[in-house]
Structures are given as C-alpha cells and as structure tokens.
Amino acid sequence: YLASGQDPACVAESQAAVTHFDIHLKDGSTDLNDCDLYASMTLNSLMLATVGGGTQLPAFKAARSMMGVKSANELAEICAGVALGGEMSFYAAMESAEFTKAHWNMTHK
C-alpha cells in the first residue's frame, strides 16, 4: 500500500473490511468434510490512487510497475488479494491453534 505511493494518513480509513466464508456442500452431501469453502472480502472504504500526490515519484511508480499496475482498480484488486490472503492465514492459524502456540512461545521463553 505505502510502497505504491498511497497516503499513510489513509491507512486507518482504508482498513475497514468484512470477511465472508461460504460453505458449498457437494452433490447434496451433509458431510462438512466433503465441501468447498469460498472466502471473500469487502473493503468498504479502500482509498487509493495511481495519479496525483506522491504516486508520481519514481520509487512509487517503479513499485507499481513491478506489480504490473496501471490503474487504481488493478491496485485495489492486489490490495484485496493480499488482505484476503492475510485473513485466510490468520483464520488457519487460529483453527490449528498455531496462533496461540506462537504467542505463548514468544511470551514465555
């Protein structure tokens, strides 16, 4: 986000998100082990731009170029994908108890 030239003051406004999980059972099955999990995220107020302000500084243009970003919509898709990946990682760590183990190990050495 910041490496692409976005205003750091907008981070707080852009962080609001809703993560949604949807279970699709296969062929009328009632077994939750035989299903697909769909995850989506809504970023209600993602504030970003690809023109104006610091976005035109060489380092920020280079960062967007490395990501292949030409428009704000493309940058929004990347931000959403990264955020959803982080959420999936977080929920997986919580479900497997790795989140708790890691924090316990860090604070009880």
SULCORQUI-V575763 format. One record per backbone hydrogen bond with DSSP energy under -0.5 kcal/mol. NH is the residue of the N-H (numbers start at 0). CO is the residue of the C=O. E is the energy in kcal/mol with one decimal. If there is no record, write none. Layout:
{{NH CO E} {NH CO E}}
//
This chain:
{{3 0 -0.8} {4 1 -2.0} {5 0 -1.3} {9 6 -2.2} {10 7 -1.4} {13 9 -2.1} {14 10 -0.9} {15 12 -0.5} {17 41 -2.1} {19 39 -3.0} {21 37 -2.6} {23 35 -2.9} {24 22 -0.6} {25 33 -1.8} {28 25 -2.4} {31 29 -0.6} {33 30 -1.9} {35 23 -2.5} {37 21 -3.0} {37 35 -0.5} {39 19 -2.4} {41 17 -2.7} {42 40 -0.6} {43 15 -0.7} {43 41 -0.9} {44 15 -0.7} {45 42 -0.8} {46 44 -0.7} {47 45 -0.7} {54 51 -1.7} {55 52 -0.9} {56 53 -1.8} {60 56 -2.4} {61 57 -2.5} {62 58 -2.0} {63 59 -2.1} {64 60 -2.3} {65 61 -2.4} {66 62 -1.3} {67 63 -0.5} {67 64 -1.1} {68 63 -2.8} {74 70 -1.9} {75 71 -2.5} {76 72 -2.0} {77 73 -1.8} {78 74 -2.6} {79 75 -2.6} {80 76 -2.4} {81 77 -2.5} {82 78 -2.5} {83 79 -2.7} {84 80 -2.3} {85 81 -2.2} {86 82 -2.2} {87 83 -2.7} {88 84 -2.2} {89 85 -2.5} {90 86 -2.8} {91 87 -2.3} {92 88 -2.4} {93 89 -2.3} {94 90 -2.6} {95 91 -2.1} {96 93 -0.9} {97 92 -0.9} {98 92 -1.9} {100 96 -2.2} {101 97 -2.6} {102 98 -2.0} {103 99 -2.6} {104 100 -2.8} {105 101 -1.9} {106 102 -1.6} {107 103 -1.5}}
//
